Amino acid sequence: LMILTYFGFLAFYSKLICILRNSIDRVWSHYWFLRGRGFARMPFKETFLESVNATPDFSQLSITDKGQYYYSFGLYGRSLSRIYDKFDRANILILETNQLKNFPLETVNACFRFLNLSELKEIAEENLNPTILLSDPDAYYKRLNFMYGNNPFKRLLKHIIPKSFGQKFRKGISDTMYAAMTTKQAYPAMTAEERNWVASYYRDDVALLKQVTGMSFPEWQDFI
C-alpha cells in the first residue's frame, strides 16, 4: 500500500516534457546513426521490417540493442496513451522537435514556464550529437566488438591489468579509431517512396497520438 501511495504521489505531482520527432525522420536518423558506426549491417528496409515484431526489453539495453527497436521507439501514440492514463493532463507538455530547432529560446522558455521556472533571456547555440558516417564502419564495428565482446583478448586483459585501466585502454583505442575514420559525409535523404512505405506502418499510431494529445501536428505532412 505504501508503494502504491508513493507512485500515486509521483504521478500526481510529477511533470513530464515529451519532445517528439516525426516517426519517419526519427527512424531514418536512428538507422543511419548506427549504420554510420557499423552497428546496423543490413539495408534499411530489411532492418526496419526485422524490428517491427521486436518487443523492447529495457532491462539490458546497449547501443547495439537499440537497433532492434527502430519501429517501437516511434510508437508515440501507444506510449503516451499509457502515460495519459496515469498522469494529470495538465502535467504533460508535448513539443515537436522542429519547435526546438527553429525556435530554441521560445521553446525552452515554454518548458521553463511549464516547470514554474524563471525564463531565459538568451540561449547559446550548440550542435550536439551529429550523425557521423565512418570511412569503414564494418572495420570499426569488428574492432570494437573484438575489444568489448566476450573473447580471449578481453578475458586476458581482465587477468593482467586492473579493470579501470582496461576500460580506459579500450576506450582510448576506440576513440582513436573513431576519430581516424570520421568523415564529413552526410547520410542520404529518404526518397518519397521510402517515406510513404514507412508512414504506412505509423499511420494508425499517429492517429492515436492526435486523439490522445488533442494536437494536430501540422508539420508532419506525411500524416495529414
C-alpha positions as CSV (number, residue, x, y, z in Angstrom):
1,L,0.0,0.0,0.0
2,M,2.9,2.4,0.8
3,I,4.5,1.7,-2.6
4,L,1.2,2.3,-4.4
5,T,0.7,5.5,-2.4
6,Y,4.2,6.7,-3.3
7,F,3.8,6.1,-7.0
8,G,0.4,7.7,-6.9
9,F,2.1,10.8,-5.3
10,L,4.7,10.8,-8.1
11,A,2.0,10.6,-10.8
12,F,0.0,13.4,-9.3
13,Y,2.9,15.9,-8.7
14,S,5.4,14.9,-11.5
15,K,5.6,16.9,-14.7
16,L,6.6,15.3,-18.0
17,I,8.0,17.0,-21.0
18,C,7.9,15.0,-24.2
19,I,9.7,16.2,-27.4
20,L,8.5,14.2,-30.4
21,R,10.1,13.9,-33.8
22,N,8.2,12.8,-36.9
23,S,8.4,9.0,-36.6
24,I,9.7,8.6,-40.2
25,D,12.5,11.1,-39.7
26,R,13.3,9.6,-36.3
27,V,13.7,6.0,-37.6
28,W,15.8,7.1,-40.6
29,S,18.1,9.1,-38.3
30,H,18.2,6.2,-35.9
31,Y,19.2,3.8,-38.6
32,W,22.0,5.9,-40.1
33,F,23.3,6.8,-36.6
34,L,24.0,3.1,-36.1
35,R,24.8,2.3,-39.8
36,G,27.4,5.0,-39.8
37,R,29.2,3.2,-36.9
38,G,28.8,-0.3,-38.3
39,F,26.2,-1.5,-35.8
40,A,23.4,-1.6,-38.5
41,R,24.6,-4.0,-41.1
42,M,21.6,-4.8,-43.3
43,P,19.8,-2.5,-45.8
44,F,17.3,-0.1,-44.2
45,K,14.1,-1.9,-45.3
46,E,15.3,-5.3,-44.1
47,T,16.4,-3.8,-40.8
48,F,13.1,-1.9,-40.2
49,L,11.0,-5.0,-41.0
50,E,13.0,-7.1,-38.6
51,S,12.3,-4.5,-35.9
52,V,8.5,-4.4,-36.4
53,N,7.9,-7.6,-34.4
54,A,10.6,-7.0,-31.8
55,T,9.5,-6.3,-28.2
56,P,11.7,-3.8,-26.4
57,D,13.5,-5.2,-23.3
58,F,14.8,-2.2,-21.3
59,S,16.4,-4.3,-18.6
60,Q,19.6,-4.6,-20.7
61,L,20.0,-2.1,-23.5
62,S,23.2,-1.2,-25.2
63,I,23.9,0.8,-28.3
64,T,23.8,-2.4,-30.4
65,D,20.5,-3.5,-28.8
66,K,18.8,-0.2,-29.8
67,G,18.9,-1.2,-33.4
68,Q,16.4,-3.9,-32.7
69,Y,13.7,-1.4,-31.8
70,Y,13.6,1.1,-34.7
71,Y,9.9,0.7,-35.1
72,S,8.8,0.6,-31.4
73,F,10.7,3.7,-30.5
74,G,8.4,5.7,-32.9
75,L,5.1,4.5,-31.5
76,Y,4.4,7.7,-29.6
77,G,0.6,7.2,-29.5
78,R,0.9,3.8,-27.9
79,S,3.4,5.1,-25.3
80,L,1.7,8.3,-24.5
81,S,-1.8,6.8,-24.1
82,R,-0.4,4.8,-21.2
83,I,1.2,8.0,-19.7
84,Y,-2.1,9.9,-20.0
85,D,-3.8,7.1,-18.2
86,K,-1.5,7.6,-15.2
87,F,-0.7,11.3,-15.1
88,D,-2.8,14.5,-14.9
89,R,-3.1,16.0,-18.4
90,A,-2.1,19.4,-17.0
91,N,1.3,17.9,-16.0
92,I,2.2,16.8,-19.5
93,L,3.8,19.1,-22.1
94,I,4.1,17.8,-25.7
95,L,6.6,19.5,-28.0
96,E,7.8,18.8,-31.5
97,T,11.5,18.8,-32.4
98,N,11.1,21.4,-35.1
99,Q,9.9,23.8,-32.5
100,L,13.1,23.3,-30.5
101,K,15.2,23.5,-33.7
102,N,13.6,26.6,-35.2
103,F,12.6,28.5,-32.1
104,P,15.0,27.3,-29.4
105,L,14.6,30.2,-26.9
106,E,10.9,30.3,-27.1
107,T,10.6,26.5,-26.8
108,V,13.0,26.3,-23.8
109,N,11.1,29.1,-22.1
110,A,7.8,27.2,-22.7
111,C,9.4,24.4,-20.8
112,F,10.5,26.7,-18.0
113,R,7.1,28.2,-17.7
114,F,5.6,24.7,-17.5
115,L,8.0,24.0,-14.7
116,N,7.4,27.3,-13.0
117,L,11.0,28.4,-13.5
118,S,12.3,31.9,-14.5
119,E,12.6,32.3,-18.2
120,L,15.9,32.8,-20.1
121,K,16.8,36.0,-22.0
122,E,19.1,34.2,-24.4
123,I,20.4,30.7,-25.2
124,A,23.7,29.7,-26.7
125,E,23.6,27.6,-29.9
126,E,25.2,24.2,-29.9
127,N,25.5,21.5,-32.5
128,L,25.3,18.3,-30.4
129,N,25.2,14.6,-31.3
130,P,25.7,14.9,-35.1
131,T,25.2,11.8,-37.2
132,I,28.7,10.7,-38.3
133,L,29.5,8.3,-41.1
134,L,32.8,6.4,-40.8
135,S,35.0,5.7,-43.7
136,D,34.9,1.9,-42.9
137,P,32.1,1.3,-40.5
138,D,32.4,-2.5,-40.8
139,A,36.0,-2.5,-39.7
140,Y,35.2,-0.2,-36.8
141,Y,32.4,-2.5,-35.7
142,K,34.6,-5.6,-35.9
143,R,37.4,-4.0,-33.9
144,L,35.0,-2.6,-31.3
145,N,33.3,-5.9,-31.0
146,F,36.7,-7.6,-30.6
147,M,37.7,-5.3,-27.7
148,Y,34.3,-5.3,-25.9
149,G,32.9,-8.7,-26.8
150,N,33.3,-11.9,-24.9
151,N,36.6,-13.1,-26.4
152,P,40.1,-14.3,-25.2
153,F,41.5,-10.8,-25.6
154,K,39.1,-9.3,-23.1
155,R,39.5,-12.2,-20.7
156,L,43.3,-11.9,-20.9
157,L,43.2,-8.2,-20.1
158,K,40.9,-8.9,-17.2
159,H,43.6,-11.0,-15.5
160,I,46.6,-8.9,-16.4
161,I,45.5,-5.3,-15.8
162,P,43.1,-3.6,-13.4
163,K,39.5,-3.3,-14.6
164,S,39.6,0.6,-14.5
165,F,42.7,0.7,-16.6
166,G,41.3,-1.8,-19.1
167,Q,38.2,0.3,-19.6
168,K,40.4,3.4,-20.2
169,F,42.6,1.4,-22.5
170,R,39.8,0.1,-24.7
171,K,38.0,3.5,-24.7
172,G,41.3,5.2,-25.8
173,I,41.7,2.8,-28.7
174,S,38.0,3.0,-29.8
175,D,38.1,6.9,-29.6
176,T,41.3,6.9,-31.7
177,M,39.8,4.6,-34.3
178,Y,36.6,6.7,-34.4
179,A,38.5,9.9,-34.9
180,A,40.6,8.4,-37.6
181,M,37.6,7.0,-39.6
182,T,35.3,10.0,-39.2
183,T,34.2,11.6,-42.4
184,K,32.2,14.7,-43.3
185,Q,29.7,12.8,-45.3
186,A,26.0,13.3,-44.6
187,Y,23.7,10.3,-44.6
188,P,21.4,10.1,-47.7
189,A,17.9,11.7,-47.7
190,M,14.9,9.4,-47.9
191,T,13.1,9.0,-51.1
192,A,9.4,9.8,-51.4
193,E,8.7,6.1,-51.9
194,E,10.6,5.2,-48.7
195,R,8.8,7.8,-46.7
196,N,5.4,6.6,-47.9
197,W,6.4,3.0,-47.1
198,V,7.5,3.8,-43.5
199,A,4.5,6.1,-43.0
200,S,2.2,3.1,-43.7
201,Y,3.5,1.4,-40.5
202,Y,2.9,4.5,-38.3
203,R,-0.4,6.0,-39.6
204,D,-2.6,4.2,-37.1
205,D,-0.3,5.2,-34.2
206,V,-0.1,8.8,-35.3
207,A,-3.9,8.9,-35.4
208,L,-3.9,7.6,-31.9
209,L,-1.3,10.2,-30.9
210,K,-3.5,13.0,-32.2
211,Q,-6.5,11.6,-30.4
212,V,-4.7,11.2,-27.1
213,T,-3.0,14.6,-27.1
214,G,-5.6,16.6,-28.8
215,M,-2.9,18.0,-31.1
216,S,-2.8,18.0,-34.9
217,F,1.0,18.0,-35.6
218,P,0.5,20.1,-38.8
219,E,4.2,19.9,-39.7
220,W,4.0,16.1,-40.1
221,Q,2.9,16.3,-43.7
222,D,3.2,12.5,-44.1
223,F,0.2,12.1,-41.8
224,I,-2.2,14.9,-42.9
